[in-house]
Amino acid sequence: MQEPFDLKGSSFTILMLSLRESNIETIATRLAKKVRQAPSFFRNAPVVLDFGHLPEPDQIDISKLLDLVREREFIPVGITNCTEDQQKQAETIDLAVLTTRGSGRVQEEKPEAKQEEKRPDTDTIKPEPEPIVHTSPAATVITEPIRSGQRIVVEQGDLIVLASVGSGAEVTAAGNIHVYGALRGRAFAGNTGNSQARIFCQQLEAELVAVAGIYLVNEKFPDSLRSQPVHIQLQTKRIRITPL
């Protein structure tokens, strides 16, 4: 008998709202400004609330924050980097508690205590360690056009598209994204936090581009680079678009 469903892991692009202060009014003002930049993109977008950068995470009012996020038409799905009390509160309102790579309260690193130097034992000759060779994952190559509604996710390595990415399509990669055609949909490079990832395309008409979670919407693209071959990268935490 065939199983009525499949239950398996998957990967989705979800926005993360990383808070740096707990004042709800200030957050509301800045969030409203962000939403105005691309209202159709943010409407009904799932979002995770990240408390990892808050100096005093216990000061944030989760109930008011959730009301604010929903008022801006986001769909909150979980929280991360939270305290134990916040975790309990989230569980009572059916909000997922998520862990991310390097998850935990963000703290300043303490210098390690200096260890007493030990003199090498001249009587014992240790063999040199084997060199560690880092190999990059192979790139994923797509030869057909990616049409509206399609979503391509590459969890390791680069994505190479030898055609166009249509409006309403989405391409995501842990590494770089190369589009040898028109890029009209959304492109998310460095999706695992790789700030060195880049996007290359032969014709920039994208709805949105992002590198390591930092994005730029179509309305903010330089007019001189629209429909042109470009190189997109992250510099000082801002998206920079330059001609190829």
C-alpha angles and dihedrals in degrees: 000000000000117000112251092226146004120236111197144139122270141173125239134175107245127174117239120208103208108196122211098177135027101223104118094200092054091047090049093053095049094042092052089053091051093049092051089060093064112002096168092052095051097040109113091352115155113240137189119212112227118200096174096107099045112116090211107021093177090065094067116099103223095192093054091043092053091048090052094048092049091046087059088053097252120136110227110213104170151334133243139192090027135150123256092257091051090049091055091047091051092051092053091057095043095251116148119243107218133193123211133192105289090010118175140084109316108241136169112264114250116222112253117248112260111255120218109259114244121214113238118252103247091195092062121065112198120205116247113260118254112261115256111235116203113206122192118228114257116264121253113235123204115191100180128071114268106231134207112292094020119121125198120192123185109189095188131030132353132325119224118190114191091194139033131303109224130221110279093024123116131209122189130180138172088223135024127331121219119188114186092194139028117331105210103149130054125301125196114186125181089023093169092057100278103153091185093064118112141196123224124185138164095221123025112212098127125152090218139351126199138182120194091343097309110116143190123200126220094255090063097052116115108259091224091062100047112120089006131118106263146175117221123198143152119258124173090345093305132105112250122194119196132172120260 
